[in-house]
């Protein structure tokens, strides 16, 4: 959103009187929003991005890239989890931020069973979509051909990614199910919790 949108959002947040904010983007827009909310007493917790080094890795000449990779990048999920734990305090406390209740787990288990992934089946999750085309991994087809033919797969995606998910599933050699489109995030989280892992380019 532009400046007007940020000001409108800041006004709404002022009225809601939040105590804390978890900023997983830490970009220009979220920093501008933080500035607009200065003096409200909101405790801001940010997720480290290491964005300058990432940009340099893209733009730097090839001979310089090994030096930029010398210090490993912390995976996104770990950075977000660490920020959430700083917000709520204590190891493991971040799990309470996004709970999945028993009813949701049961409903998702029933959905997966109807799609052929019932019982104790633990599929490999695939998320082929991306916010920007440049972030999409172009080798999902090649990856699927290298997988064991009996490995169950679960292809997930958001609104507008239904066709891409179906095309990805069509390339699978074994049992595969698709959960794509608009659905509550707790349902998607419960489905991914059933997976043995997740392969995605922008997730």
Order of alpha helices (4+ residues) and beta strands (2+ residues): alpha-beta-alpha-beta-alpha-alpha-alpha-alpha-beta-alpha-beta-alpha-beta-alpha-beta
